[in-house]
Amino acid sequence: MEWVKKGLIYCADKDSEWRYQWAILPTPILINNKIKVFIGFCDKDNVSRIGYVDVNPDNPSEIIEISMNPVLDIGQNGCFDDNGVVPISILNENGEIRLYYIGFQKGVKVPYYMFCGLAISKDNGKTFKRYSKSPILDRINDEVYARCGVNVIKDNGIYRMWYIGSNKEGWTMSAGKLKPLYMMKTTESDDGIHWHNDSADCMEYQSSDEHGFGRPYVWKDNNIYKMYFCIRTYSRGYYIAYAESNDGYKWERKQSGIDLSKSGWDSENMSYPFIFRYKEKTYMFYNGNGCGKTGFGYAELAQ
């Protein structure tokens, strides 16, 4: 696959108190002939809330509307999402929109914790209500710091999830700073809400430079599972990678067809890809430098 970059779409620039900076984890869905891209926006303190940017499906560079208020605010004090929420995966289930999101909570002896929650909209994404105050993907076994970065698909009547989970060490020290150690995991569910507590590792580091993965996006094509995802490295931060699998458990990395620009908003690193198909076109929405600090843009699959 070869991707043609189309450029930056949007980055918050002191637009409001809650949409002050950044535009993290673009998560699109088609609603009323518009691509509604759910986004995490940060305030001055880097606490994120979820809003949206509506774009033209024929030309995603054209912005139609930007949310004036969050569709999902931070959680109640003491809950897993009281220090920020960002979107991560989305499904349209019988007219209801299920938005899987990451909740952030500050740590004391470690920097933070991240777990996956679920919010549901019954008004085409204008507002969302939490399914519960607790995460739907809570800590288990060695995954005590993070179970997040999820991608959910429906596969032969079963919900399958690929997600990012912390390993038993959890953190590593690099250049005087704690950095997370994330593994790629997979699990299943009968309803997309209650997930099996047994999970399987499905990807390994391939060099000593790698220390984590980020946001998988998986789809099935002619019985082959295909995945765009991020690899986190010590040397260059995140970059976008691609892999294929016969069963969704064992993955073989291949060429991604997309790389850094020579200059500009995505010249240092790239992260958080989301593949979106509209008519004959296939788009990749993604973040550039700083994992959303310079906003989000898109590329189009070459014909």
C-alpha positions as CSV (number, residue, x, y, z in Angstrom):
1,M,0.0,0.0,0.0
2,E,1.2,3.5,-0.8
3,W,-0.3,6.6,0.8
4,V,-0.4,10.1,-0.5
5,K,-0.3,12.8,2.2
6,K,-2.9,15.5,2.0
7,G,-1.8,17.6,4.9
8,L,-2.9,19.0,8.3
9,I,-6.6,19.4,9.0
10,Y,-6.8,21.0,12.4
11,C,-5.0,21.8,15.6
12,A,-6.5,23.7,18.5
13,D,-4.9,27.1,19.0
14,K,-6.2,28.7,22.2
15,D,-9.8,28.4,20.7
16,S,-11.4,28.0,24.2
17,E,-10.5,27.0,27.7
18,W,-11.2,23.3,27.1
19,R,-10.1,23.3,23.4
20,Y,-6.9,25.2,24.1
21,Q,-4.3,23.1,22.4
22,W,-3.5,19.7,20.8
23,A,-5.8,17.4,18.7
24,I,-5.2,13.8,19.7
25,L,-6.4,10.5,18.4
26,P,-8.7,11.2,15.4
27,T,-11.6,8.7,15.5
28,P,-13.9,9.2,12.5
29,I,-17.5,7.9,11.8
30,L,-19.8,8.9,8.9
31,I,-23.0,10.6,10.2
32,N,-25.5,12.5,8.0
33,N,-23.1,12.7,5.0
34,K,-20.3,14.2,7.2
35,I,-17.2,12.6,8.7
36,K,-17.4,13.3,12.4
37,V,-13.9,13.0,13.7
38,F,-13.9,12.7,17.4
39,I,-10.8,14.2,19.0
40,G,-9.1,14.7,22.3
41,F,-8.5,18.4,23.0
42,C,-6.4,19.7,25.9
43,D,-6.8,22.7,28.2
44,K,-3.8,24.7,29.5
45,D,-3.0,22.0,32.0
46,N,-2.9,19.3,29.3
47,V,-6.1,17.7,30.6
48,S,-8.0,16.3,27.6
49,R,-11.8,16.3,26.8
50,I,-13.5,14.8,23.8
51,G,-15.0,16.9,21.0
52,Y,-15.3,16.6,17.3
53,V,-14.3,18.1,14.0
54,D,-16.8,17.5,11.1
55,V,-15.2,17.4,7.7
56,N,-16.4,16.9,4.1
57,P,-16.1,13.2,3.2
58,D,-15.2,14.0,-0.4
59,N,-12.5,16.4,0.8
60,P,-11.5,16.0,4.5
61,S,-9.4,19.1,4.3
62,E,-12.6,21.1,4.3
63,I,-13.9,21.6,7.9
64,I,-17.6,21.9,8.3
65,E,-18.0,22.3,12.0
66,I,-16.1,22.1,15.3
67,S,-17.7,21.3,18.5
68,M,-18.2,24.2,20.9
69,N,-18.5,22.0,24.0
70,P,-17.1,18.6,24.9
71,V,-19.2,15.6,24.0
72,L,-17.5,13.8,26.9
73,D,-16.0,15.6,29.8
74,I,-13.5,14.2,32.4
75,G,-14.8,11.8,35.0
76,Q,-15.8,12.2,38.6
77,N,-12.9,12.9,41.1
78,G,-11.2,9.7,42.0
79,C,-12.4,7.7,39.0
80,F,-10.1,6.2,36.4
81,D,-10.8,9.1,34.0
82,D,-10.6,12.1,36.3
83,N,-7.5,13.6,34.6
84,G,-8.4,13.3,30.9
85,V,-10.4,11.4,28.3
86,V,-9.5,10.8,24.6
87,P,-11.3,8.7,21.9
88,I,-9.8,5.5,20.6
89,S,-12.3,3.2,18.8
90,I,-15.9,3.6,17.6
91,L,-18.8,1.3,16.5
92,N,-22.3,2.0,15.2
93,E,-24.6,-0.5,17.0
94,N,-28.2,-0.4,15.9
95,G,-28.3,3.4,15.8
96,E,-26.3,3.9,18.9
97,I,-22.7,5.0,18.7
98,R,-20.3,3.2,21.0
99,L,-17.3,5.3,21.7
100,Y,-14.5,3.4,23.4
101,Y,-12.2,5.9,25.1
102,I,-9.0,6.1,27.2
103,G,-9.3,7.5,30.7
104,F,-6.2,9.0,32.4
105,Q,-5.5,9.1,36.1
106,K,-2.4,10.6,37.8
107,G,-0.1,8.4,39.7
108,V,2.1,9.1,42.7
109,K,4.9,6.6,42.3
110,V,4.4,6.2,38.6
111,P,3.3,9.1,36.3
112,Y,-0.1,7.9,35.3
113,Y,-2.6,5.1,34.7
114,M,-4.7,4.5,31.5
115,F,-7.7,2.3,31.2
116,C,-10.5,1.9,28.6
117,G,-14.0,3.2,29.2
118,L,-17.1,3.2,27.1
119,A,-19.6,6.0,26.4
120,I,-22.8,5.7,24.3
121,S,-24.6,8.3,22.2
122,K,-28.2,8.1,21.1
123,D,-28.3,11.4,19.3
124,N,-25.8,10.8,16.5
125,G,-22.7,11.8,18.5
126,K,-23.9,15.1,19.9
127,T,-23.7,13.9,23.5
128,F,-22.4,10.8,25.2
129,K,-23.2,9.1,28.4
130,R,-20.8,6.8,30.2
131,Y,-21.7,3.1,30.3
132,S,-20.2,3.1,33.8
133,K,-17.9,5.1,36.1
134,S,-15.4,2.2,36.1
135,P,-13.4,1.0,33.1
136,I,-14.7,-1.8,30.9
137,L,-11.1,-2.9,30.6
138,D,-9.7,-2.9,34.1
139,R,-6.4,-4.0,35.5
140,I,-5.6,-7.8,35.6
141,N,-2.6,-9.9,36.3
142,D,0.5,-8.0,35.1
143,E,-1.5,-5.3,33.3
144,V,-1.8,-3.0,36.3
145,Y,-0.7,0.3,34.8
146,A,-2.5,0.3,31.4
147,R,-5.1,-1.5,29.4
148,C,-6.0,1.0,26.7
149,G,-5.3,1.9,23.1
150,V,-8.1,-0.4,21.9
151,N,-9.5,-1.3,18.5
152,V,-12.8,-3.2,18.4
153,I,-14.3,-5.0,15.5
154,K,-17.2,-7.4,15.0
155,D,-15.9,-10.7,13.5
156,N,-18.3,-13.6,12.7
157,G,-20.7,-12.6,15.5
158,I,-17.9,-12.1,18.1
159,Y,-16.4,-8.9,19.2
160,R,-12.6,-8.9,18.9
161,M,-10.3,-6.4,20.5
162,W,-6.6,-5.6,20.0
163,Y,-5.3,-3.3,22.7
164,I,-2.2,-2.0,24.5
165,G,-1.4,-3.4,27.9
166,S,1.5,-2.8,30.3
167,N,3.9,-5.6,30.9
168,K,5.0,-6.8,34.3
169,E,7.8,-4.3,34.6
170,G,5.5,-1.5,33.6
171,W,8.1,1.3,33.2
172,T,11.7,1.8,32.2
173,M,14.1,4.7,32.9
174,S,15.5,6.5,29.9
175,A,17.3,9.8,29.8
176,G,16.3,10.4,33.4
177,K,12.6,9.9,32.6
178,L,10.2,7.0,33.3
179,K,8.8,5.6,30.0
180,P,6.1,3.0,29.7
181,L,6.6,-0.5,28.5
182,Y,3.5,-1.5,26.4
183,M,2.7,-4.8,24.7
184,M,0.1,-5.6,22.0
185,K,-2.7,-7.8,23.4
186,T,-5.9,-9.3,22.1
187,T,-9.1,-10.6,23.8
188,E,-12.8,-11.2,22.9
189,S,-16.3,-10.4,24.0
190,D,-19.8,-11.7,23.3
191,D,-21.4,-8.2,23.5
192,G,-18.6,-5.7,23.0
193,I,-18.9,-4.5,26.6
194,H,-17.9,-7.3,28.9
195,W,-14.5,-8.6,27.9
196,H,-12.8,-11.9,28.8
197,N,-10.2,-11.5,31.4
198,D,-7.8,-13.8,29.6
199,S,-5.7,-12.0,27.0
200,A,-3.0,-13.1,24.7
201,D,0.2,-11.3,23.6
202,C,0.2,-10.9,19.9
203,M,3.3,-8.9,19.0
204,E,6.9,-8.7,20.2
205,Y,9.5,-6.0,20.1
206,Q,11.9,-6.5,17.2
207,S,14.8,-4.4,18.5
208,S,16.2,-2.9,21.7
209,D,15.0,0.5,20.4
210,E,11.3,-0.5,20.8
211,H,9.5,-0.2,24.1
212,G,5.9,0.0,23.2
213,F,3.0,0.0,20.8
214,G,0.1,2.3,20.2
215,R,-3.4,2.4,18.8
216,P,-3.9,-0.6,16.5
217,Y,-6.5,-0.3,13.7
218,V,-7.5,-3.8,12.4
219,W,-9.8,-4.9,9.6
220,K,-10.3,-8.2,7.7
221,D,-9.8,-8.5,4.0
222,N,-10.2,-11.9,2.2
223,N,-9.8,-13.7,5.5
224,I,-6.5,-11.9,6.2
225,Y,-6.4,-9.6,9.3
226,K,-4.6,-6.3,8.5
227,M,-3.4,-3.8,11.0
228,Y,-2.0,-0.3,11.1
229,F,-0.5,0.6,14.4
230,C,2.2,2.6,16.2
231,I,5.6,1.5,17.4
232,R,7.1,3.5,20.2
233,T,10.9,3.8,20.2
234,Y,13.6,5.5,22.3
235,S,15.3,7.1,19.3
236,R,12.4,8.6,17.4
237,G,9.2,8.4,19.4
238,Y,6.2,6.9,17.6
239,Y,6.1,5.9,13.9
240,I,3.3,4.2,11.9
241,A,3.7,0.5,11.0
242,Y,1.7,-2.2,9.2
243,A,1.3,-5.9,9.8
244,E,-0.8,-8.9,8.6
245,S,-2.1,-12.1,10.2
246,N,-4.0,-15.2,9.4
247,D,-5.6,-15.5,12.8
248,G,-5.3,-12.1,14.6
249,Y,-2.8,-13.6,17.1
250,K,0.5,-13.9,15.2
251,W,1.4,-10.8,13.1
252,E,4.0,-10.3,10.4
253,R,5.2,-6.8,9.9
254,K,5.3,-5.4,6.4
255,Q,6.0,-2.0,4.7
256,S,3.6,0.7,5.9
257,G,3.7,2.8,2.7
258,I,3.9,6.0,4.7
259,D,6.8,7.8,6.4
260,L,7.9,11.2,7.9
261,S,7.6,14.3,5.8
262,K,10.8,16.3,5.1
263,S,9.5,19.2,7.1
264,G,6.4,20.5,8.8
265,W,3.8,19.2,11.3
266,D,4.6,15.4,10.7
267,S,8.3,15.5,10.1
268,E,9.5,14.2,13.5
269,N,7.1,11.4,14.3
270,M,3.7,10.0,13.3
271,S,1.2,8.2,15.4
272,Y,-2.4,6.9,16.0
273,P,-3.6,5.9,12.5
274,F,-7.3,5.3,11.8
275,I,-8.3,3.9,8.4
276,F,-11.6,5.2,7.0
277,R,-13.3,4.2,3.7
278,Y,-15.7,6.4,1.8
279,K,-17.0,5.4,-1.6
280,E,-13.9,4.6,-3.7
281,K,-11.5,6.4,-1.4
282,T,-9.5,5.2,1.6
283,Y,-8.2,7.7,4.1
284,M,-5.8,7.4,6.9
285,F,-6.3,10.0,9.7
286,Y,-3.3,10.4,12.0
287,N,-1.3,12.6,14.4
288,G,2.0,14.1,13.6
289,N,4.8,15.6,15.8
290,G,4.3,15.2,19.5
291,C,1.4,12.7,19.2
292,G,-1.2,15.3,18.6
293,K,0.6,18.5,19.8
294,T,0.7,19.7,16.1
295,G,-2.8,18.5,15.4
296,F,-4.2,15.8,13.0
297,G,-4.2,15.4,9.3
298,Y,-4.8,12.7,6.7
299,A,-3.4,10.7,3.8
300,E,-5.2,9.0,0.9
301,L,-4.5,5.5,-0.4
302,A,-3.0,5.7,-3.9
303,Q,-5.3,4.3,-6.6
